């Protein structure tokens, strides 16, 4: 029986660490909640790379009590293109990959003309040779330069920066047709150009994809319109523009730039709700009371004209009376209604996952000269609550309007779903919290959103607040796109979708198409279900990669910022303890670095995993998760994106 088990092939993704050791997660078996993994030594990797889908089998051996395995064959490569730095040696040209989990170098043909020290994008064309053989796709630029490093992050994650010429040409053609067809198209829309309308966005925003309109109807009733750029009017199915948008999936936001999903002709011009310009929108219009009770809703295509482009800060100053400005009455009433909507949301069980984020002030060369925490204003919440209202209402309308056959109900759209958290993760979170002196109410790992809110309320204002929020978020399932509506755990919504950003998210564009079809009484063909579910899976994966790229750009800029502060002292919070070091996050800039255990030379420190503590054997000195400490910046490695700190007594 053991021999049969040993030979049994398993198929799935493999993870590779920087030492070239592989890990293959075994599926969780009924009655055994723990997820085990098989370890695969470098000599048995068989040229598998991180994320590849592979077939493996167990060898029957164990190392340090971990089951061992070997890769039999590669089923599917996770990626074929990599970014790296060009090096030359003894007549050979090769790149050292940015992704250190790629444990071998990639060689380029001898005739390739490229400068040593440049960063390039290459495609692997031969996986079987003794050395990986690559083909030069693009020279990005000189290593260490801002543009080079930012582009490298985007390209390494698989995104493209430039649009194909045929896509740009199609966008130009659409612009010309738009001008010619504008007056005729207005007749097909609800004309809301005379309604007070405004956009509220970050001060550095370049595209404006949502606007809010307001009318006081009297008798404690108000008409609030959420107007979204009508991208679906311009980007139609099966066009080159549509295929490119689907491939990109979303816009990617880095510290210093945006890689748009749509060409600028659309994102910054035709679809951008610029002030004092007639614009086509898809709208959700609500008759609502001051208490946030929706009395009536309407969905459809509209034409609007924004009266004012507000930044969040400017709108906030007008609401607070610190600055004279237009639409003060409308802004204040919208804020009041939004606060009522927020109160209802949290009463219904939505989790308050508001966490700290950082923003950078950059010089003309992209070098960070200041890092600071973003301010969370009432105007941010105002916009957020009305966007949530529109997203929720559209999802419910489409779901409940569809086929009476309950088996098909709701499956003709795209939803934003958030599954209940995995019980094992919640149990681990509860253990972590207990070590910090807090308790998360749960039953065998089953937890409600109200239990989590109770915890977050308890930790509010404590030194460990951000640490616990981050740990709790990491214990949650990831929100994803799906054609199967299961609700949204984090928001405690039965129906939820993304309707409000088709300029920057392809699933939102699909939702607009589904809503339009529903309003016209159309139906989806049976053979299209699988197609849309595949798009949902791909969009969710692209979203993860975009998030990774954003975090990588933030980390790079944090390390770059600290290069100018080597030798300086700061206050920080311990965010991690391991056998090899202590991770510390600076309180204001959130720049995280590590103190190596070997550099704490006053004692021999042992890790107490259960209590997330390092303890000195002789002195009894402790370093525990969440402790406040004083530290000095010792070094900053831009290439590895790591900071080294030293503890101060």
NORLIN-V643141 format. One record per residue. N is the residue number from 0. RES is the residue in one letter. PHI is phi in whole degrees, -180 to 180 (none if undefined). NEAR is the number of other ideal C-beta (glycine too) atoms within 8 Angstrom. D_FIRST is the distance of its C-alpha to the first C-alpha in whole Angstrom. Layout:
BEGIN
N/RES/PHI/NEAR/D_FIRST, N/RES/PHI/NEAR/D_FIRST
END
This chain:
BEGIN
0/X/none/4/0, 1/X/-64/6/4, 2/X/-65/7/5, 3/X/-65/7/5, 4/X/-63/8/6, 5/X/-64/10/9, 6/X/-83/7/10, 7/X/-62/8/11, 8/X/-83/8/14, 9/X/-123/10/16, 10/X/-123/8/20, 11/X/170/9/23, 12/X/-78/10/26, 13/X/-114/16/26, 14/X/-107/10/28, 15/X/-122/13/30, 16/X/-92/8/32, 17/X/-69/6/35, 18/X/-93/6/33, 19/X/82/9/31, 20/X/-91/10/28, 21/X/-102/14/26, 22/X/-137/12/24, 23/X/-121/15/22, 24/X/-75/10/22, 25/X/-81/9/19, 26/X/-64/5/20, 27/X/-71/7/20, 28/X/-91/5/18, 29/X/-57/3/20, 30/X/85/3/21, 31/X/-127/6/20, 32/X/-68/6/23, 33/X/-76/6/23, 34/X/-92/7/22, 35/X/-97/7/20, 36/X/-134/9/20, 37/X/-97/14/19, 38/X/-92/12/21, 39/X/-126/16/22, 40/X/-71/10/25, 41/X/-51/8/28, 42/X/-71/4/27, 43/X/-113/12/24, 44/X/-72/12/26, 45/X/59/10/26, 46/X/63/7/30, 47/X/-84/12/28, 48/X/-125/11/31, 49/X/-54/10/31, 50/X/90/8/31, 51/X/-62/13/29, 52/X/-87/10/27, 53/X/-131/16/24, 54/X/-107/10/20, 55/X/-127/15/18, 56/X/-141/12/15, 57/X/-78/11/13, 58/X/-94/9/14, 59/X/88/7/12, 60/X/-103/6/15, 61/X/-133/7/18, 62/X/-128/8/21, 63/X/51/4/23, 64/X/66/4/20, 65/X/-109/9/20, 66/X/-61/9/17, 67/X/-107/15/18, 68/X/-148/13/17, 69/X/-143/10/19, 70/X/-85/15/21, 71/X/-84/9/21, 72/X/-162/7/24, 73/X/-93/12/27, 74/X/-87/8/27, 75/X/-153/6/30, 76/X/-78/8/32, 77/X/-70/9/34, 78/X/-157/8/37, 79/X/-122/5/39, 80/X/-117/11/42, 81/X/-138/15/43, 82/X/-102/14/46, 83/X/-164/13/47, 84/X/-99/10/50, 85/X/-75/15/51, 86/X/-131/10/51, 87/X/-130/8/53, 88/X/-155/6/52, 89/X/50/3/53, 90/X/85/5/54, 91/X/-100/8/51, 92/X/-116/11/50, 93/X/-146/13/47, 94/X/-117/14/47, 95/X/-97/7/45, 96/X/-63/11/43, 97/X/-64/10/44, 98/X/-78/9/40, 99/X/-71/6/39, 100/X/-80/9/36, 101/X/-84/10/36, 102/X/-82/8/36, 103/X/-132/6/38, 104/X/-81/11/41, 105/X/-114/16/42, 106/X/-92/10/45, 107/X/-107/14/48, 108/X/-57/7/50, 109/X/-58/7/53, 110/X/-78/4/55, 111/X/-66/8/54, 112/X/-97/3/57, 113/X/-153/11/56, 114/X/-86/6/58, 115/X/-62/7/56, 116/X/94/7/55, 117/X/-81/13/55, 118/X/-97/15/52, 119/X/-138/14/51, 120/X/-107/11/48, 121/X/-127/15/46, 122/X/-114/9/44, 123/X/-77/13/41, 124/X/-111/6/41, 125/X/-143/7/39, 126/X/-91/8/36, 127/X/-93/4/35, 128/X/-63/7/37, 129/X/-57/2/37, 130/X/-114/9/39, 131/X/-61/11/39, 132/X/-108/11/42, 133/X/-121/13/44, 134/X/-124/10/47, 135/X/-69/11/50, 136/X/-102/8/50, 137/X/-158/7/53, 138/X/-89/9/55, 139/X/-84/12/54, 140/X/152/10/57, 141/X/-75/8/58, 142/X/-54/10/55, 143/X/96/6/56, 144/X/-77/8/58, 145/X/-56/9/58, 146/X/-60/8/58, 147/X/-61/13/55, 148/X/-69/12/53, 149/X/-69/15/53, 150/X/-64/11/53, 151/X/-61/12/50, 152/X/-61/13/48, 153/X/-66/13/48, 154/X/-68/15/47, 155/X/-63/11/44, 156/X/-83/12/43, 157/X/96/7/44, 158/X/-92/12/47, 159/X/-109/6/50, 160/X/-96/7/53, 161/X/-80/4/56, 162/X/-92/9/56, 163/X/-57/8/56, 164/X/-59/6/60, 165/X/-68/7/59, 166/X/-72/12/58, 167/X/-63/11/61, 168/X/-64/8/63, 169/X/-65/11/62, 170/X/-64/14/63, 171/X/-61/9/66, 172/X/-63/8/67, 173/X/-62/13/65, 174/X/-61/11/68, 175/X/-66/8/71, 176/X/-66/8/70, 177/X/-60/10/70, 178/X/-62/7/73, 179/X/-72/6/74, 180/X/-101/8/73, 181/X/-57/9/73, 182/X/-63/6/76, 183/X/-67/7/75, 184/X/-70/10/71, 185/X/-56/10/73, 186/X/-64/6/74, 187/X/-90/6/70, 188/X/-127/11/70, 189/X/-76/8/71, 190/X/-86/8/74, 191/X/-120/13/73, 192/X/-71/8/75, 193/X/-96/4/78, 194/X/-93/11/75, 195/X/-58/9/75, 196/X/-139/14/72, 197/X/-148/16/70, 198/X/-112/13/67, 199/X/-132/11/66, 200/X/-144/10/64, 201/X/-59/6/63, 202/X/-63/8/66, 203/X/-101/4/65, 204/X/-67/7/63, 205/X/-112/7/64, 206/X/-128/11/63, 207/X/-125/13/63, 208/X/-101/13/61, 209/X/-141/14/62, 210/X/-138/13/65, 211/X/-124/15/66, 212/X/-111/15/70, 213/X/-146/15/72, 214/X/-137/8/74, 215/X/-86/6/76, 216/X/-88/8/76, 217/X/84/5/78, 218/X/55/4/78, 219/X/64/5/75, 220/X/-121/10/73, 221/X/-137/13/72, 222/X/-103/13/70, 223/X/-117/13/68, 224/X/-108/16/66, 225/X/-107/16/63, 226/X/-110/15/64, 227/X/-115/17/61, 228/X/-48/15/62, 229/X/-84/12/61, 230/X/-62/14/59, 231/X/-66/12/58, 232/X/-70/7/62, 233/X/-91/12/61, 234/X/-103/11/58, 235/X/-104/7/57, 236/X/-57/5/54, 237/X/68/5/53, 238/X/-93/9/56, 239/X/-61/9/55, 240/X/-65/15/56, 241/X/-66/11/53, 242/X/-64/9/50, 243/X/-67/11/51, 244/X/-65/13/51, 245/X/-63/10/48, 246/X/-64/6/46, 247/X/-73/12/48, 248/X/83/13/47, 249/X/-171/12/49, 250/X/-83/13/52, 251/X/-110/12/51, 252/X/-110/7/53, 253/X/-105/13/53, 254/X/-56/11/55, 255/X/-116/10/58, 256/X/-164/6/58, 257/X/-121/8/56, 258/X/-101/10/54, 259/X/-73/11/55, 260/X/-77/12/53, 261/X/-116/13/56, 262/X/-58/11/59, 263/X/-61/8/62, 264/X/-54/12/64, 265/X/-91/16/62, 266/X/-66/16/61, 267/X/-104/8/64, 268/X/-128/9/67, 269/X/-57/9/66, 270/X/-97/16/64, 271/X/-86/14/65, 272/X/-83/15/67, 273/X/-68/9/70, 274/X/-65/8/73, 275/X/63/6/76, 276/X/-128/8/74, 277/X/-69/8/73, 278/X/-137/13/69, 279/X/-84/10/67, 280/X/-136/14/65, 281/X/-112/15/62, 282/X/-125/16/63, 283/X/-118/14/62, 284/X/-115/12/65, 285/X/-120/14/65, 286/X/-94/11/68, 287/X/-139/12/67, 288/X/-90/9/69, 289/X/-64/9/70, 290/X/-85/5/67, 291/X/86/11/64, 292/X/-90/6/64, 293/X/-82/10/64, 294/X/-96/7/66, 295/X/-157/6/66, 296/X/-138/10/64, 297/X/-143/8/64, 298/X/-126/12/62, 299/X/170/9/64, 300/X/-83/12/65, 301/X/-138/14/68, 302/X/-126/13/70, 303/X/-130/17/71, 304/X/-139/10/73, 305/X/-69/16/72, 306/X/-83/10/75, 307/X/-155/9/74, 308/X/-104/10/71, 309/X/-97/12/70, 310/X/-87/10/68, 311/X/-57/14/66, 312/X/-67/9/68, 313/X/-65/11/72, 314/X/-62/14/71, 315/X/-65/11/70, 316/X/-63/10/73, 317/X/-70/16/75, 318/X/-60/12/73, 319/X/-77/6/74, 320/X/81/6/78, 321/X/-78/5/78, 322/X/-145/7/79, 323/X/-76/4/81, 324/X/-170/8/79, 325/X/-73/6/78, 326/X/63/12/77, 327/X/-63/11/77, 328/X/-61/6/77, 329/X/-64/10/74, 330/X/-62/14/72, 331/X/-66/9/72, 332/X/-69/12/72, 333/X/-61/13/69, 334/X/-63/12/67, 335/X/-61/9/68, 336/X/-65/13/66, 337/X/-60/13/63, 338/X/-64/11/63, 339/X/-68/11/63, 340/X/-63/13/60, 341/X/-64/10/58, 342/X/-62/9/59, 343/X/-63/9/58, 344/X/-60/12/55, 345/X/-72/10/54, 346/X/-63/6/55, 347/X/-76/8/52, 348/X/114/10/50, 349/X/-62/12/50, 350/X/-89/11/48, 351/X/-87/7/51, 352/X/-99/9/49, 353/X/-74/5/52, 354/X/-120/8/51, 355/X/-77/7/53, 356/X/-127/6/54, 357/X/-108/12/56, 358/X/-129/8/58, 359/X/-119/11/60, 360/X/-103/8/63, 361/X/-112/11/63, 362/X/-84/6/66, 363/X/-64/3/67, 364/X/-97/6/65, 365/X/85/9/62, 366/X/-82/8/62, 367/X/-72/12/61, 368/X/-110/6/64, 369/X/-158/6/63, 370/X/-126/14/60, 371/X/-149/9/60, 372/X/-78/9/59, 373/X/-68/8/59, 374/X/-85/4/61, 375/X/-103/6/60, 376/X/-98/9/63, 377/X/-63/9/64, 378/X/-70/15/65, 379/X/-60/9/61, 380/X/-69/12/60, 381/X/-57/14/63, 382/X/-63/12/61, 383/X/-58/9/58, 384/X/-66/13/58, 385/X/-74/14/60, 386/X/-67/11/58, 387/X/-61/11/55, 388/X/-59/13/57, 389/X/-66/13/57, 390/X/-59/14/54, 391/X/-67/11/53, 392/X/-67/13/56, 393/X/-63/14/55, 394/X/-59/17/51, 395/X/-67/10/52, 396/X/-61/12/55, 397/X/-66/16/53, 398/X/-62/13/50, 399/X/-81/8/52, 400/X/-84/6/54, 401/X/-86/12/51, 402/X/-41/7/50, 403/X/-65/4/51, 404/X/-66/6/47, 405/X/-59/5/45, 406/X/-69/4/42, 407/X/-106/9/44, 408/X/-58/11/46, 409/X/81/12/46, 410/X/-87/10/44, 411/X/-101/13/47, 412/X/-152/16/47, 413/X/-114/15/46, 414/X/-117/15/45, 415/X/-102/14/45, 416/X/-114/14/42, 417/X/-142/14/40, 418/X/-73/7/37, 419/X/-61/5/37, 420/X/-66/11/36, 421/X/-68/8/32, 422/X/-56/10/32, 423/X/-63/10/30, 424/X/-65/11/33, 425/X/-67/15/35, 426/X/-62/11/34, 427/X/-65/9/34, 428/X/-63/12/37, 429/X/-61/11/38, 430/X/-65/9/37, 431/X/-59/11/39, 432/X/-66/13/42, 433/X/-62/9/42, 434/X/-64/12/43, 435/X/-95/12/46, 436/X/92/4/47, 437/X/-124/11/46, 438/X/-125/7/44, 439/X/-106/12/43, 440/X/-67/7/43, 441/X/-159/11/39, 442/X/-126/5/37, 443/X/54/6/33, 444/X/87/12/34, 445/X/-91/8/36, 446/X/-136/11/39, 447/X/-102/6/42, 448/X/-64/11/45, 449/X/-69/7/47, 450/X/-62/11/45, 451/X/-68/12/45, 452/X/-62/13/49, 453/X/-62/9/50, 454/X/-63/15/48, 455/X/-63/14/50, 456/X/-67/7/53, 457/X/-66/7/52, 458/X/-88/12/52, 459/X/-58/7/54, 460/X/86/4/57, 461/X/-87/6/55, 462/X/-60/6/54, 463/X/-94/11/50, 464/X/-56/10/51, 465/X/-66/9/50, 466/X/-62/12/47, 467/X/-71/14/46, 468/X/-61/13/46, 469/X/-62/9/45, 470/X/-63/11/41, 471/X/-68/13/42, 472/X/-60/9/42, 473/X/-68/6/39, 474/X/-85/11/37, 475/X/-82/11/38, 476/X/-68/9/36, 477/X/-87/7/38, 478/X/-70/8/41, 479/X/-139/10/40, 480/X/-97/14/42, 481/X/-159/11/40, 482/X/-84/11/42, 483/X/-105/9/40, 484/X/-80/11/42, 485/X/-120/6/40, 486/X/88/10/43, 487/X/-128/11/44, 488/X/-60/12/43, 489/X/-63/11/45, 490/X/-92/11/48, 491/X/58/11/47, 492/X/-106/11/48, 493/X/-74/5/47, 494/X/-126/11/48, 495/X/-158/14/48, 496/X/-147/13/49, 497/X/-111/12/50, 498/X/-115/14/54, 499/X/-96/11/56, 500/X/-141/10/55, 501/X/-69/15/55, 502/X/-65/15/57, 503/X/-122/12/54, 504/X/-141/13/50, 505/X/-64/14/49, 506/X/-57/13/48, 507/X/-64/15/51, 508/X/-62/13/53, 509/X/-63/12/50, 510/X/-61/16/51, 511/X/-61/15/55, 512/X/-66/10/54, 513/X/-65/13/53, 514/X/-65/15/55, 515/X/-61/11/58, 516/X/-63/11/56, 517/X/-66/14/56, 518/X/-65/8/60, 519/X/-95/6/61, 520/X/79/4/58, 521/X/-80/6/56, 522/X/-133/6/53, 523/X/-87/10/49, 524/X/-76/5/48, 525/X/-56/5/45, 526/X/-76/6/43, 527/X/-92/8/44, 528/X/-56/10/42, 529/X/-64/7/39, 530/X/-60/8/41, 531/X/-72/12/43, 532/X/-66/11/39, 533/X/-63/8/38, 534/X/-64/14/42, 535/X/-61/14/41, 536/X/-62/9/37, 537/X/-65/10/39, 538/X/-65/14/42, 539/X/-64/11/40, 540/X/-69/8/38, 541/X/-64/11/42, 542/X/-61/12/43, 543/X/-64/9/41, 544/X/-64/11/42, 545/X/-65/15/45, 546/X/-64/8/45, 547/X/-62/9/43, 548/X/-65/15/46, 549/X/-62/11/48, 550/X/-64/8/47, 551/X/-64/11/47, 552/X/-69/13/51, 553/X/-65/10/51, 554/X/-61/9/49, 555/X/-61/14/51, 556/X/-71/14/55, 557/X/-66/16/54, 558/X/-64/15/53, 559/X/-61/11/56, 560/X/-60/13/58, 561/X/-72/13/58, 562/X/-62/9/58, 563/X/-90/5/62, 564/X/-130/9/61, 565/X/-65/10/60, 566/X/94/5/62, 567/X/-87/7/62, 568/X/-107/6/61, 569/X/-142/12/60, 570/X/-100/7/58, 571/X/-145/13/55, 572/X/-122/13/52, 573/X/-72/14/48, 574/X/-108/9/46, 575/X/-166/7/43, 576/X/-129/12/42, 577/X/-138/8/39, 578/X/-68/4/38, 579/X/-106/5/41, 580/X/176/8/43, 581/X/-115/14/45, 582/X/-94/12/46, 583/X/-128/15/49, 584/X/-111/10/51, 585/X/-65/12/55, 586/X/-66/9/56, 587/X/-90/8/58, 588/X/-92/10/57, 589/X/59/12/53, 590/X/-76/12/53, 591/X/-98/11/49, 592/X/-138/14/49, 593/X/-128/12/47, 594/X/-101/14/48, 595/X/-72/9/46, 596/X/-57/11/46, 597/X/-65/5/47, 598/X/-89/8/50, 599/X/-98/11/51, 600/X/-100/4/52, 601/X/-89/6/53, 602/X/-169/9/50, 603/X/-102/6/47, 604/X/-102/11/45, 605/X/-119/7/41, 606/X/-81/9/39, 607/X/-102/9/39, 608/X/-59/5/36, 609/X/-62/6/37, 610/X/-109/7/40, 611/X/51/11/41, 612/X/-138/12/43, 613/X/-105/13/44, 614/X/-128/11/46, 615/X/-74/12/48, 616/X/-66/8/47, 617/X/-92/6/51, 618/X/-84/7/53, 619/X/75/6/50, 620/X/-63/8/51, 621/X/-121/9/49, 622/X/-123/12/48, 623/X/-119/12/46, 624/X/-48/14/45, 625/X/93/9/49, 626/X/-64/9/51, 627/X/-85/6/54, 628/X/-140/12/55, 629/X/-108/8/58, 630/X/-144/14/56, 631/X/-120/10/58, 632/X/-81/15/57, 633/X/-95/7/56, 634/X/-157/7/55, 635/X/-137/12/54, 636/X/-105/10/51, 637/X/-66/10/52, 638/X/-67/4/50, 639/X/-87/5/47, 640/X/59/9/48, 641/X/-131/9/48, 642/X/-118/14/50, 643/X/-108/13/51, 644/X/-115/13/53, 645/X/-130/9/54, 646/X/-71/11/54, 647/X/-112/8/58, 648/X/-69/2/59
END
